[in-house]
Amino acid sequence: MQRIGFVAFPGYQVMSLAAISAFEMANMQAGEQVYDVRLLSETGGSVLTSMGFRVETEPFQTDGFDTLIVGGGAQIEPSTPGLLALVSRSLGQCRRIAATCTGAFVLAEAGLLDGRRATTHWFYARDLQTRFPKVKVEEDRIFIVDGPIWTSAGMTASIDLALAMVEKDLGLEAARTVAKKLVVHHRRAGGQSQFSALLELDPKSDRIQSALAYARRNLTTPLTVADLAEAAHLSPRQFSRAFHAETGQSPAKAVENLRLEAARLMMEQSRHPIDAVAQQTGFADPDRMRRAFLRAFGQPPQVIRRNARAEAAA
């Protein structure tokens, strides 16, 4: 049986607790208690969450725990000496140490992320990098595993992190079954982007949605404004005006973002040569795709592929 300690503190973000459900379902699936999950706090007893209700906790300890998970708080505040001592101690006593959302700030403050790749909620990623320059922050990741240290993005990404732990411990089929019981898609890959191009665009009308769906199905074609306007059953002028009003972007920029999303997924999950990825996602020219990657992600395609492979190997 594996013991998992969830660290709670005043203002602890309630959403972080969602990850516990993955371990609960894993126990139900196995028909036995594979995971023994405990809520921990510095002094034990009742702890006030971000929603204003309280949870009962046990005093800090790391002895006998396989995994220690630090969740995020409603606000980022300096960690207490007791919390930092617990986290520092855990590196030599626990098989893995994890942080979800802004819990990464706690691990960084304790020095556990120095020289390591890590992620956090996209809203706080730049702040994490600024405060802790020794950390290799990748702000667009769902989760990252670097040795014994696991970090994830915010909110529902904690479930992806927990499912990845279940897969590591119990196998792929067990994780798939747990995901199904949680009524979620099988966990998103750690290297998957926190962002979705279509979600960010969030078009309101059926016509603009139809045009974007058409674009996504036909990325290998030029996708001119006239093409998209025809898919939306509008004149090019009407389409351009409506598209910008609904999405805040030009059609050309939106198409580039869709191509970037598709190209990044291919770079991370396939072995296609870069030339082939550029062709299949409509960039045609690998150099053009490289420039687009640098603008959007700050890294060329080769680095993103290398990082994804390193993460999969870990």
N, C-alpha and C positions, 0 to 999 in steps of 0.2 A: 504493500500500500504506500502511495506517495502522499506526503504531507505538503500542503500548499498554504503559505501564509499570505493573506491580503492585508496590507498595511493601511489602516484608517487613521485619519486625523481630523480635527475640527474643520468643517467646510469641504470634506471629502465629496467629490463629484459622484452623485448617485449612479450615473450611467456606467461608471467603472465597475460597479457590482454585476453588470450584465454578463461579464466574462465568467462569473461563477457558474452560470447556467450550463455552460459547455461541460464543465467538470461534473455537474450534477447529472446531466444526460448521459455522460460517459459511464457513470456508476450504474445508472438504470440499464443501459445497453449491456454492460458486462454482467449484470445480475449480482454484483458484489461491490464493495466499497474500494474501488481502485484509487480514488482520491479522497483524502481527508482534508477539507478546506476549513481554515480558521481565520477569523478576523482578528488582527493584532493592532494594538495602539500602545503608545509610550507608557501609560499608566494602567491600561486595562479599564474595564467598566464601560459606561455609556459614552458614546461619541456622537456629536451633532453633525448630521450630513448637510450637504448643500441645499436640500429640500426642507430642512427644518425638523425632520424626525430623527430619532436616535437609533443607533445599533449597538449591541453589546459586543465587547471585545475582550481579548485576553492580553496580558502584558507582553511587551516586546520579548521575543526570543528568536534565535535562529537555529539552535541545536535541534537536530532531528528533522528539519524542514528540507525537503528536496528543492522547492521553488519558493522564492519570495517575490511578490508582486506589489509594486507601489503604484497606486492610481493617481489620477490628477485631482487637483482642487479647483474650486470655483474661482480662486484668485491665486496668483503666484506670489508666495511669500517665502522669506528665508526659512530654511528647515531648522528645527530644534536640534541642539547638540545630541540629544538622545536618538533622534531619527537618523542623523548622519552616522552616528556610531553603529547603529543597527545595520545600516546599508553597507558600511565599510566592512563590518565583521562578516556579513553574509557572503562576501566574495570568496572567502576561504572555507565556508561551512555549507553553502548551498550549491547544488548542481547548476542552477541557473537563477539569474536575478532579472526581473522584468519590470518595465515601467510602461504604463499606458498614458496617453495624452501628456499632460504637463508633469506627470510623475518623472519624466526624463530630467526635469530640472533638479530633482532631488538626487538622482544618480550622478548627474553632472557636478553638483555641488560637493558630493562625496568623493569625486575624482574617478569614479568608475568608468566614465565615458571618455576620458582623456585618450586621444589617439584612436578612438573607435568610431565606427559609423553608427549613426543613431538618427531617429526621427521623432517627431512629436506632432501635435495638432498643427495643421498648416498655418493657423492664425498666429501661433507663437514661435514658429520655426526660426524666423530671423532674429527674434529676441534671444532664443537659446544660443544661436551662433555668436551673437554679439557678446553675451555674458560669458560664454565659455568657448573661447576661440580654439582651444585644443580639441574640441569635439568636431568630428566630420559630419555635420548635419546635412541630411538629405531630406528636404522639406516636402518632397512629393511622394513619399513611400507610405504604403499601408502599414508594414512593419519591417523591422530589420533584425537579423540575428547576427551578432558579431561575437563569436566565441560563446562564453556563458551569459552574455548580456543580450537581452531581448527588449526592444522598444517598439512601440506602435503609435500610430496616429490617434486622434481622439475619437470619442463617442463610440460608434459601432465597431470601429477597428479593433477594440479590445476583444470582441468576439472572434475576429479573424486570428488574433494572436493566440487566444485560448484554443481554438480549433487546430492551429498549427502545433501547439504543444501536445494536444491529444493525438494528432497524426504522428508526431515524433515518438510518443510513448506507446501507442496502441496500434498504429498502422493506418493506412489510407482508408480502408473500408470502415473502420470504426469512426474515423473523423467524418466520413460522408454520412454515416447513419446518424451521428450526433447532429450534424448540420441539418439533415432532413427533419429531425425531431424539433429542432429550433425554428423550423420553417424559414431557413435562410438558404441561399445558394451555397454550395460547397465553398469553403473559405476562399476569399480572394488571395491571390499570390502576394507575398510580401512586397515584391517589386512593383506591384500594380499601383498606378497613380491614385492619389487621393481625389483627383478631379476627374470629371467626365465632361467632355466637350459639349455634348448635347445638354447635360444638366446645367452647365454654366450658361448656355444660350437661353434655355427655358422659354422657347417660343410659346405664344398664347393661342394663335389661330391655327386652325387645321391646315390652311394653305401653306404657311411658313413651315409647319411641322412636316408636311408632305415634301416640300422642297428639300429640307434637311435629310429626310429619310432617303430621298432620291440621290442626294449627294453622297451619302454614306454607302449606298449600293453601287455607286459608279465612280469611285475615287480614281480609277485608272484613266478616265476621260478628262478632257480639259475643264469641264464644269464652268462654263461661262455664265454670266448673269442672265443671258438670254435662255440658256438651258434650264437654269433654276426657275426663272420666271415662267417658262412653259410648264414645268412640273407643278407650279403653284397656280396655274391658270390666271396669270396676271401679265400685264405688259411689263417690260423691263424697268421702266421708270416707276410704275406703281410698286413693283416687287422690291426694288432697292429702297424705296422710301419706307415701305411697310416692314421690311426686314430689319433695317436699322432702328426703327421705332420700337420693335418688339425685342430685339436682342442686344441693342447697343453696339453692334459690330457691323462692319461691312460684310457683304457676302464673301468677298475674297478672303478676308481674315478668318471667317468662320470655316470656310473650306480648308484653309491651311491648318487650322486647329484639329479638324477631323482627320486630316492626313497625318498630322503629328501623332495623334492618339493611336491610329492604326499602325503607323510605322514603329512607334515605341513598343507596342505590344508584340509586333513581329520580331523586333530586335531582341526582346527579352525572352520570348517563348519559342523561337524557331532558330534554325541554323542557316537560314537563307543568306546568301552573300548580300552585302550592302547595296550593290547595284540592283539586285533583284527586289529588295525591299523598296528601294526608291521607285522602281518601275511599277510595282504592284500597288503602291499607295499614291501614285499620281505625281510624285516629285520629278520623276524621269531622270533628272540629273542628281547623282549622289552628292555633289558639292552643294547644290541648292538645298538638299535635305539636311546636310551637315550644318549649314548656316541657320536653317530654321530650328534645328535642335539646340544650337548654341543660344539663340535668342530666347527660346522657350524654357529650356532646362538648364542652361549654363554648362552643358556637357555635350561632347560629340557622340554620335551613335555608338562608336566602338566602346567608349567608356561605360555607357549605360548597359550594353550587352555584357561586358566584363563584370560589372557589379552584380548583374542578375545571376550570372553563372557562379560567382563566388558565393552569393547568398544561397543559391540552390545547393551548392556543395556543402556549405555549413549546415 
